[in-house]
Structure formats: structure tokens, C-alpha cells
Amino acid sequence: MAMKDYIVLARRLREFGTLKKSVEEYEKEVLPRSKEVIEMSIKSVKLYYE
């Protein structure tokens, strides 16, 4: 996931040119996906340990 995040951020930097706007757009794209991964991980842990 880290490599994919790097690619997304690099593209946003190229697209917007400023760090502030690039990070804002990066977060809009990456945070929902990250939240999904975290939720799946929590479900897996619960299945394994409960």
C-alpha cells in the first residue's frame, strides 16, 4: 500500500504543483481506501481471535 500511496501523492504533486493542495487531494483519494483496509483487518482479527 505504501508504494501505491507514493504514486498517488507524486501524481497529485505533478497535477497541482503545491504541497498543500496536493496533500488535500491525496487524502481525499487515499483515506477512504485506508479506512476500508483497516475495517477488513479488524474483521479478520475478530474472526481469528473470537
mmCIF file as Biopython writes it, N, C-alpha, C and O atoms, coordinates in Angstrom:
data_model
#
loop_
_atom_site.group_PDB
_atom_site.id
_atom_site.type_symbol
_atom_site.label_atom_id
_atom_site.label_alt_id
_atom_site.label_comp_id
_atom_site.label_asym_id
_atom_site.label_entity_id
_atom_site.label_seq_id
_atom_site.pdbx_PDB_ins_code
_atom_site.Cartn_x
_atom_site.Cartn_y
_atom_site.Cartn_z
_atom_site.occupancy
_atom_site.B_iso_or_equiv
_atom_site.auth_seq_id
_atom_site.auth_asym_id
_atom_site.pdbx_PDB_model_num
ATOM 1   N N  . MET A ? 1  ? 0.812   -1.191  0.000   1.0 0.0 1  A 1 
ATOM 2   C CA . MET A ? 1  ? 0.000   0.000   0.000   1.0 0.0 1  A 1 
ATOM 3   C C  . MET A ? 1  ? 0.858   1.258   0.000   1.0 0.0 1  A 1 
ATOM 4   O O  . MET A ? 1  ? 0.470   2.272   -0.581  1.0 0.0 1  A 1 
ATOM 5   N N  . ALA A ? 2  ? 2.001   1.203   0.636   1.0 0.0 2  A 1 
ATOM 6   C CA . ALA A ? 2  ? 2.852   2.385   0.719   1.0 0.0 2  A 1 
ATOM 7   C C  . ALA A ? 2  ? 3.301   2.846   -0.662  1.0 0.0 2  A 1 
ATOM 8   O O  . ALA A ? 2  ? 3.344   4.045   -0.937  1.0 0.0 2  A 1 
ATOM 9   N N  . MET A ? 3  ? 3.633   1.901   -1.521  1.0 0.0 3  A 1 
ATOM 10  C CA . MET A ? 3  ? 4.078   2.262   -2.863  1.0 0.0 3  A 1 
ATOM 11  C C  . MET A ? 3  ? 2.938   2.914   -3.652  1.0 0.0 3  A 1 
ATOM 12  O O  . MET A ? 3  ? 3.146   3.885   -4.380  1.0 0.0 3  A 1 
ATOM 13  N N  . LYS A ? 4  ? 1.746   2.371   -3.497  1.0 0.0 4  A 1 
ATOM 14  C CA . LYS A ? 4  ? 0.586   2.945   -4.180  1.0 0.0 4  A 1 
ATOM 15  C C  . LYS A ? 4  ? 0.318   4.363   -3.667  1.0 0.0 4  A 1 
ATOM 16  O O  . LYS A ? 4  ? 0.012   5.262   -4.450  1.0 0.0 4  A 1 
ATOM 17  N N  . ASP A ? 5  ? 0.432   4.557   -2.352  1.0 0.0 5  A 1 
ATOM 18  C CA . ASP A ? 5  ? 0.246   5.889   -1.773  1.0 0.0 5  A 1 
ATOM 19  C C  . ASP A ? 5  ? 1.273   6.872   -2.330  1.0 0.0 5  A 1 
ATOM 20  O O  . ASP A ? 5  ? 0.949   8.021   -2.631  1.0 0.0 5  A 1 
ATOM 21  N N  . TYR A ? 6  ? 2.515   6.405   -2.462  1.0 0.0 6  A 1 
ATOM 22  C CA . TYR A ? 6  ? 3.576   7.247   -3.015  1.0 0.0 6  A 1 
ATOM 23  C C  . TYR A ? 6  ? 3.224   7.686   -4.435  1.0 0.0 6  A 1 
ATOM 24  O O  . TYR A ? 6  ? 3.400   8.850   -4.793  1.0 0.0 6  A 1 
ATOM 25  N N  . ILE A ? 7  ? 2.730   6.755   -5.234  1.0 0.0 7  A 1 
ATOM 26  C CA . ILE A ? 7  ? 2.384   7.065   -6.624  1.0 0.0 7  A 1 
ATOM 27  C C  . ILE A ? 7  ? 1.250   8.083   -6.681  1.0 0.0 7  A 1 
ATOM 28  O O  . ILE A ? 7  ? 1.293   9.025   -7.472  1.0 0.0 7  A 1 
ATOM 29  N N  . VAL A ? 8  ? 0.242   7.890   -5.844  1.0 0.0 8  A 1 
ATOM 30  C CA . VAL A ? 8  ? -0.887  8.832   -5.809  1.0 0.0 8  A 1 
ATOM 31  C C  . VAL A ? 8  ? -0.394  10.220  -5.419  1.0 0.0 8  A 1 
ATOM 32  O O  . VAL A ? 8  ? -0.763  11.204  -6.061  1.0 0.0 8  A 1 
ATOM 33  N N  . LEU A ? 9  ? 0.425   10.318  -4.391  1.0 0.0 9  A 1 
ATOM 34  C CA . LEU A ? 9  ? 0.925   11.621  -3.956  1.0 0.0 9  A 1 
ATOM 35  C C  . LEU A ? 9  ? 1.797   12.263  -5.032  1.0 0.0 9  A 1 
ATOM 36  O O  . LEU A ? 9  ? 1.689   13.465  -5.277  1.0 0.0 9  A 1 
ATOM 37  N N  . ALA A ? 10 ? 2.649   11.488  -5.667  1.0 0.0 10 A 1 
ATOM 38  C CA . ALA A ? 10 ? 3.503   12.027  -6.735  1.0 0.0 10 A 1 
ATOM 39  C C  . ALA A ? 10 ? 2.653   12.585  -7.874  1.0 0.0 10 A 1 
ATOM 40  O O  . ALA A ? 10 ? 2.962   13.641  -8.425  1.0 0.0 10 A 1 
ATOM 41  N N  . ARG A ? 11 ? 1.599   11.884  -8.219  1.0 0.0 11 A 1 
ATOM 42  C CA . ARG A ? 11 ? 0.710   12.365  -9.288  1.0 0.0 11 A 1 
ATOM 43  C C  . ARG A ? 11 ? 0.009   13.654  -8.890  1.0 0.0 11 A 1 
ATOM 44  O O  . ARG A ? 11 ? -0.135  14.565  -9.705  1.0 0.0 11 A 1 
ATOM 45  N N  . ARG A ? 12 ? -0.426  13.729  -7.641  1.0 0.0 12 A 1 
ATOM 46  C CA . ARG A ? 12 ? -1.097  14.951  -7.177  1.0 0.0 12 A 1 
ATOM 47  C C  . ARG A ? 12 ? -0.116  16.129  -7.159  1.0 0.0 12 A 1 
ATOM 48  O O  . ARG A ? 12 ? -0.485  17.249  -7.511  1.0 0.0 12 A 1 
ATOM 49  N N  . LEU A ? 13 ? 1.120   15.881  -6.753  1.0 0.0 13 A 1 
ATOM 50  C CA . LEU A ? 13 ? 2.125   16.951  -6.761  1.0 0.0 13 A 1 
ATOM 51  C C  . LEU A ? 13 ? 2.355   17.462  -8.178  1.0 0.0 13 A 1 
ATOM 52  O O  . LEU A ? 13 ? 2.458   18.669  -8.398  1.0 0.0 13 A 1 
ATOM 53  N N  . ARG A ? 14 ? 2.432   16.558  -9.122  1.0 0.0 14 A 1 
ATOM 54  C CA . ARG A ? 14 ? 2.629   16.952  -10.519 1.0 0.0 14 A 1 
ATOM 55  C C  . ARG A ? 14 ? 1.397   17.706  -11.030 1.0 0.0 14 A 1 
ATOM 56  O O  . ARG A ? 14 ? 1.520   18.678  -11.775 1.0 0.0 14 A 1 
ATOM 57  N N  . GLU A ? 15 ? 0.221   17.252  -10.625 1.0 0.0 15 A 1 
ATOM 58  C CA . GLU A ? 15 ? -1.023  17.850  -11.101 1.0 0.0 15 A 1 
ATOM 59  C C  . GLU A ? 15 ? -1.267  19.240  -10.524 1.0 0.0 15 A 1 
ATOM 60  O O  . GLU A ? 15 ? -1.646  20.155  -11.255 1.0 0.0 15 A 1 
ATOM 61  N N  . PHE A ? 16 ? -1.051  19.409  -9.205  1.0 0.0 16 A 1 
ATOM 62  C CA . PHE A ? 16 ? -1.410  20.658  -8.540  1.0 0.0 16 A 1 
ATOM 63  C C  . PHE A ? 16 ? -0.229  21.583  -8.267  1.0 0.0 16 A 1 
ATOM 64  O O  . PHE A ? 16 ? -0.412  22.795  -8.151  1.0 0.0 16 A 1 
ATOM 65  N N  . GLY A ? 17 ? 0.966   21.040  -8.164  1.0 0.0 17 A 1 
ATOM 66  C CA . GLY A ? 17 ? 2.157   21.869  -8.024  1.0 0.0 17 A 1 
ATOM 67  C C  . GLY A ? 17 ? 2.442   22.412  -6.633  1.0 0.0 17 A 1 
ATOM 68  O O  . GLY A ? 17 ? 3.580   22.778  -6.341  1.0 0.0 17 A 1 
ATOM 69  N N  . THR A ? 18 ? 1.436   22.473  -5.772  1.0 0.0 18 A 1 
ATOM 70  C CA . THR A ? 18 ? 1.679   22.956  -4.411  1.0 0.0 18 A 1 
ATOM 71  C C  . THR A ? 18 ? 1.448   21.817  -3.428  1.0 0.0 18 A 1 
ATOM 72  O O  . THR A ? 18 ? 0.587   20.962  -3.634  1.0 0.0 18 A 1 
ATOM 73  N N  . LEU A ? 19 ? 2.228   21.821  -2.367  1.0 0.0 19 A 1 
ATOM 74  C CA . LEU A ? 19 ? 2.141   20.740  -1.390  1.0 0.0 19 A 1 
ATOM 75  C C  . LEU A ? 19 ? 0.780   20.706  -0.704  1.0 0.0 19 A 1 
ATOM 76  O O  . LEU A ? 19 ? 0.187   19.639  -0.548  1.0 0.0 19 A 1 
ATOM 77  N N  . LYS A ? 20 ? 0.284   21.875  -0.295  1.0 0.0 20 A 1 
ATOM 78  C CA . LYS A ? 20 ? -0.987  21.929  0.439   1.0 0.0 20 A 1 
ATOM 79  C C  . LYS A ? 20 ? -2.129  21.318  -0.373  1.0 0.0 20 A 1 
ATOM 80  O O  . LYS A ? 20 ? -2.829  20.433  0.118   1.0 0.0 20 A 1 
ATOM 81  N N  . LYS A ? 21 ? -2.319  21.771  -1.585  1.0 0.0 21 A 1 
ATOM 82  C CA . LYS A ? 21 ? -3.410  21.270  -2.430  1.0 0.0 21 A 1 
ATOM 83  C C  . LYS A ? 21 ? -3.183  19.799  -2.788  1.0 0.0 21 A 1 
ATOM 84  O O  . LYS A ? 21 ? -4.131  19.014  -2.826  1.0 0.0 21 A 1 
ATOM 85  N N  . SER A ? 22 ? -1.950  19.435  -3.044  1.0 0.0 22 A 1 
ATOM 86  C CA . SER A ? 22 ? -1.630  18.048  -3.401  1.0 0.0 22 A 1 
ATOM 87  C C  . SER A ? 22 ? -1.972  17.097  -2.270  1.0 0.0 22 A 1 
ATOM 88  O O  . SER A ? 22 ? -2.555  16.038  -2.502  1.0 0.0 22 A 1 
ATOM 89  N N  . VAL A ? 23 ? -1.614  17.466  -1.049  1.0 0.0 23 A 1 
ATOM 90  C CA . VAL A ? 23 ? -1.902  16.614  0.110   1.0 0.0 23 A 1 
ATOM 91  C C  . VAL A ? 23 ? -3.407  16.542  0.361   1.0 0.0 23 A 1 
ATOM 92  O O  . VAL A ? 23 ? -3.930  15.480  0.698   1.0 0.0 23 A 1 
ATOM 93  N N  . GLU A ? 24 ? -4.100  17.661  0.198   1.0 0.0 24 A 1 
ATOM 94  C CA . GLU A ? 24 ? -5.559  17.648  0.371   1.0 0.0 24 A 1 
ATOM 95  C C  . GLU A ? 24 ? -6.215  16.673  -0.598  1.0 0.0 24 A 1 
ATOM 96  O O  . GLU A ? 24 ? -7.081  15.892  -0.201  1.0 0.0 24 A 1 
ATOM 97  N N  . GLU A ? 25 ? -5.815  16.712  -1.849  1.0 0.0 25 A 1 
ATOM 98  C CA . GLU A ? 25 ? -6.389  15.826  -2.863  1.0 0.0 25 A 1 
ATOM 99  C C  . GLU A ? 25 ? -5.959  14.376  -2.647  1.0 0.0 25 A 1 
ATOM 100 O O  . GLU A ? 25 ? -6.743  13.448  -2.846  1.0 0.0 25 A 1 
ATOM 101 N N  . TYR A ? 26 ? -4.719  14.196  -2.243  1.0 0.0 26 A 1 
ATOM 102 C CA . TYR A ? 26 ? -4.199  12.863  -1.923  1.0 0.0 26 A 1 
ATOM 103 C C  . TYR A ? 26 ? -5.029  12.230  -0.808  1.0 0.0 26 A 1 
ATOM 104 O O  . TYR A ? 26 ? -5.419  11.066  -0.903  1.0 0.0 26 A 1 
ATOM 105 N N  . GLU A ? 27 ? -5.297  12.996  0.245   1.0 0.0 27 A 1 
ATOM 106 C CA . GLU A ? 27 ? -6.075  12.482  1.374   1.0 0.0 27 A 1 
ATOM 107 C C  . GLU A ? 27 ? -7.496  12.116  0.958   1.0 0.0 27 A 1 
ATOM 108 O O  . GLU A ? 27 ? -8.045  11.125  1.440   1.0 0.0 27 A 1 
ATOM 109 N N  . LYS A ? 28 ? -8.094  12.903  0.073   1.0 0.0 28 A 1 
ATOM 110 C CA . LYS A ? 28 ? -9.443  12.585  -0.400  1.0 0.0 28 A 1 
ATOM 111 C C  . LYS A ? 28 ? -9.480  11.226  -1.096  1.0 0.0 28 A 1 
ATOM 112 O O  . LYS A ? 28 ? -10.463 10.491  -1.002  1.0 0.0 28 A 1 
ATOM 113 N N  . GLU A ? 29 ? -8.399  10.908  -1.790  1.0 0.0 29 A 1 
ATOM 114 C CA . GLU A ? 29 ? -8.350  9.650   -2.532  1.0 0.0 29 A 1 
ATOM 115 C C  . GLU A ? 29 ? -7.923  8.471   -1.662  1.0 0.0 29 A 1 
ATOM 116 O O  . GLU A ? 29 ? -8.466  7.374   -1.793  1.0 0.0 29 A 1 
ATOM 117 N N  . VAL A ? 30 ? -6.960  8.690   -0.782  1.0 0.0 30 A 1 
ATOM 118 C CA . VAL A ? 30 ? -6.336  7.589   -0.048  1.0 0.0 30 A 1 
ATOM 119 C C  . VAL A ? 30 ? -7.077  7.231   1.244   1.0 0.0 30 A 1 
ATOM 120 O O  . VAL A ? 30 ? -7.162  6.052   1.586   1.0 0.0 30 A 1 
ATOM 121 N N  . LEU A ? 31 ? -7.600  8.191   1.948   1.0 0.0 31 A 1 
ATOM 122 C CA . LEU A ? 31 ? -8.213  7.903   3.249   1.0 0.0 31 A 1 
ATOM 123 C C  . LEU A ? 31 ? -9.392  6.932   3.176   1.0 0.0 31 A 1 
ATOM 124 O O  . LEU A ? 31 ? -9.474  6.035   4.016   1.0 0.0 31 A 1 
ATOM 125 N N  . PRO A ? 32 ? -10.305 7.066   2.218   1.0 0.0 32 A 1 
ATOM 126 C CA . PRO A ? 32 ? -11.391 6.074   2.155   1.0 0.0 32 A 1 
ATOM 127 C C  . PRO A ? 32 ? -10.870 4.650   1.931   1.0 0.0 32 A 1 
ATOM 128 O O  . PRO A ? 32 ? -11.375 3.699   2.528   1.0 0.0 32 A 1 
ATOM 129 N N  . ARG A ? 33 ? -9.872  4.511   1.081   1.0 0.0 33 A 1 
ATOM 130 C CA . ARG A ? 33 ? -9.292  3.184   0.826   1.0 0.0 33 A 1 
ATOM 131 C C  . ARG A ? 33 ? -8.597  2.660   2.077   1.0 0.0 33 A 1 
ATOM 132 O O  . ARG A ? 33 ? -8.704  1.477   2.399   1.0 0.0 33 A 1 
ATOM 133 N N  . SER A ? 34 ? -7.896  3.523   2.771   1.0 0.0 34 A 1 
ATOM 134 C CA . SER A ? 34 ? -7.213  3.118   4.001   1.0 0.0 34 A 1 
ATOM 135 C C  . SER A ? 34 ? -8.217  2.683   5.060   1.0 0.0 34 A 1 
ATOM 136 O O  . SER A ? 34 ? -8.002  1.700   5.769   1.0 0.0 34 A 1 
ATOM 137 N N  . LYS A ? 35 ? -9.308  3.420   5.158   1.0 0.0 35 A 1 
ATOM 138 C CA . LYS A ? 35 ? -10.355 3.071   6.119   1.0 0.0 35 A 1 
ATOM 139 C C  . LYS A ? 35 ? -10.914 1.678   5.821   1.0 0.0 35 A 1 
ATOM 140 O O  . LYS A ? 35 ? -11.157 0.890   6.735   1.0 0.0 35 A 1 
ATOM 141 N N  . GLU A ? 36 ? -11.114 1.386   4.544   1.0 0.0 36 A 1 
ATOM 142 C CA . GLU A ? 36 ? -11.608 0.070   4.133   1.0 0.0 36 A 1 
ATOM 143 C C  . GLU A ? 36 ? -10.655 -1.043  4.555   1.0 0.0 36 A 1 
ATOM 144 O O  . GLU A ? 36 ? -11.082 -2.076  5.072   1.0 0.0 36 A 1 
ATOM 145 N N  . VAL A ? 37 ? -9.377  -0.826  4.334   1.0 0.0 37 A 1 
ATOM 146 C CA . VAL A ? 37 ? -8.364  -1.826  4.683   1.0 0.0 37 A 1 
ATOM 147 C C  . VAL A ? 37 ? -8.335  -2.046  6.194   1.0 0.0 37 A 1 
ATOM 148 O O  . VAL A ? 37 ? -8.230  -3.183  6.655   1.0 0.0 37 A 1 
ATOM 149 N N  . ILE A ? 38 ? -8.426  -0.978  6.953   1.0 0.0 38 A 1 
ATOM 150 C CA . ILE A ? 38 ? -8.428  -1.083  8.415   1.0 0.0 38 A 1 
ATOM 151 C C  . ILE A ? 38 ? -9.650  -1.869  8.886   1.0 0.0 38 A 1 
ATOM 152 O O  . ILE A ? 38 ? -9.539  -2.735  9.754   1.0 0.0 38 A 1 
ATOM 153 N N  . GLU A ? 39 ? -10.811 -1.567  8.315   1.0 0.0 39 A 1 
ATOM 154 C CA . GLU A ? 39 ? -12.035 -2.277  8.701   1.0 0.0 39 A 1 
ATOM 155 C C  . GLU A ? 39 ? -11.940 -3.766  8.380   1.0 0.0 39 A 1 
ATOM 156 O O  . GLU A ? 39 ? -12.384 -4.599  9.170   1.0 0.0 39 A 1 
ATOM 157 N N  . MET A ? 40 ? -11.365 -4.107  7.228   1.0 0.0 40 A 1 
ATOM 158 C CA . MET A ? 40 ? -11.188 -5.520  6.880   1.0 0.0 40 A 1 
ATOM 159 C C  . MET A ? 40 ? -10.219 -6.199  7.844   1.0 0.0 40 A 1 
ATOM 160 O O  . MET A ? 40 ? -10.422 -7.355  8.217   1.0 0.0 40 A 1 
ATOM 161 N N  . SER A ? 41 ? -9.178  -5.493  8.244   1.0 0.0 41 A 1 
ATOM 162 C CA . SER A ? 41 ? -8.211  -6.051  9.188   1.0 0.0 41 A 1 
ATOM 163 C C  . SER A ? 41 ? -8.856  -6.319  10.538  1.0 0.0 41 A 1 
ATOM 164 O O  . SER A ? 41 ? -8.607  -7.356  11.153  1.0 0.0 41 A 1 
ATOM 165 N N  . ILE A ? 42 ? -9.676  -5.398  10.998  1.0 0.0 42 A 1 
ATOM 166 C CA . ILE A ? 42 ? -10.371 -5.568  12.277  1.0 0.0 42 A 1 
ATOM 167 C C  . ILE A ? 42 ? -11.295 -6.784  12.218  1.0 0.0 42 A 1 
ATOM 168 O O  . ILE A ? 42 ? -11.352 -7.571  13.163  1.0 0.0 42 A 1 
ATOM 169 N N  . LYS A ? 43 ? -12.014 -6.933  11.113  1.0 0.0 43 A 1 
ATOM 170 C CA . LYS A ? 43 ? -12.896 -8.100  10.956  1.0 0.0 43 A 1 
ATOM 171 C C  . LYS A ? 43 ? -12.096 -9.394  10.982  1.0 0.0 43 A 1 
ATOM 172 O O  . LYS A ? 43 ? -12.518 -10.377 11.590  1.0 0.0 43 A 1 
ATOM 173 N N  . SER A ? 44 ? -10.954 -9.396  10.331  1.0 0.0 44 A 1 
ATOM 174 C CA . SER A ? 44 ? -10.106 -10.595 10.307  1.0 0.0 44 A 1 
ATOM 175 C C  . SER A ? 44 ? -9.614  -10.949 11.699  1.0 0.0 44 A 1 
ATOM 176 O O  . SER A ? 44 ? -9.610  -12.118 12.083  1.0 0.0 44 A 1 
ATOM 177 N N  . VAL A ? 45 ? -9.205  -9.953  12.447  1.0 0.0 45 A 1 
ATOM 178 C CA . VAL A ? 45 ? -8.719  -10.188 13.811  1.0 0.0 45 A 1 
ATOM 179 C C  . VAL A ? 45 ? -9.843  -10.753 14.667  1.0 0.0 45 A 1 
ATOM 180 O O  . VAL A ? 45 ? -9.633  -11.698 15.427  1.0 0.0 45 A 1 
ATOM 181 N N  . LYS A ? 46 ? -11.026 -10.180 14.548  1.0 0.0 46 A 1 
ATOM 182 C CA . LYS A ? 46 ? -12.163 -10.667 15.337  1.0 0.0 46 A 1 
ATOM 183 C C  . LYS A ? 46 ? -12.495 -12.116 14.987  1.0 0.0 46 A 1 
ATOM 184 O O  . LYS A ? 46 ? -12.782 -12.919 15.875  1.0 0.0 46 A 1 
ATOM 185 N N  . LEU A ? 47 ? -12.458 -12.452 13.702  1.0 0.0 47 A 1 
ATOM 186 C CA . LEU A ? 47 ? -12.734 -13.831 13.293  1.0 0.0 47 A 1 
ATOM 187 C C  . LEU A ? 47 ? -11.686 -14.791 13.842  1.0 0.0 47 A 1 
ATOM 188 O O  . LEU A ? 47 ? -12.011 -15.905 14.255  1.0 0.0 47 A 1 
ATOM 189 N N  . TYR A ? 48 ? -10.459 -14.368 13.846  1.0 0.0 48 A 1 
ATOM 190 C CA . TYR A ? 48 ? -9.366  -15.229 14.269  1.0 0.0 48 A 1 
ATOM 191 C C  . TYR A ? 48 ? -9.327  -15.417 15.784  1.0 0.0 48 A 1 
ATOM 192 O O  . TYR A ? 48 ? -9.090  -16.524 16.267  1.0 0.0 48 A 1 
ATOM 193 N N  . TYR A ? 49 ? -9.559  -14.339 16.534  1.0 0.0 49 A 1 
ATOM 194 C CA . TYR A ? 49 ? -9.389  -14.392 17.986  1.0 0.0 49 A 1 
ATOM 195 C C  . TYR A ? 49 ? -10.675 -14.603 18.767  1.0 0.0 49 A 1 
ATOM 196 O O  . TYR A ? 49 ? -10.617 -14.819 19.977  1.0 0.0 49 A 1 
ATOM 197 N N  . GLU A ? 50 ? -11.807 -14.551 18.134  1.0 0.0 50 A 1 
ATOM 198 C CA . GLU A ? 50 ? -13.062 -14.735 18.886  1.0 0.0 50 A 1 
ATOM 199 C C  . GLU A ? 50 ? -13.634 -16.102 18.688  1.0 0.0 50 A 1 
ATOM 200 O O  . GLU A ? 50 ? -14.683 -16.419 19.248  1.0 0.0 50 A 1 
#
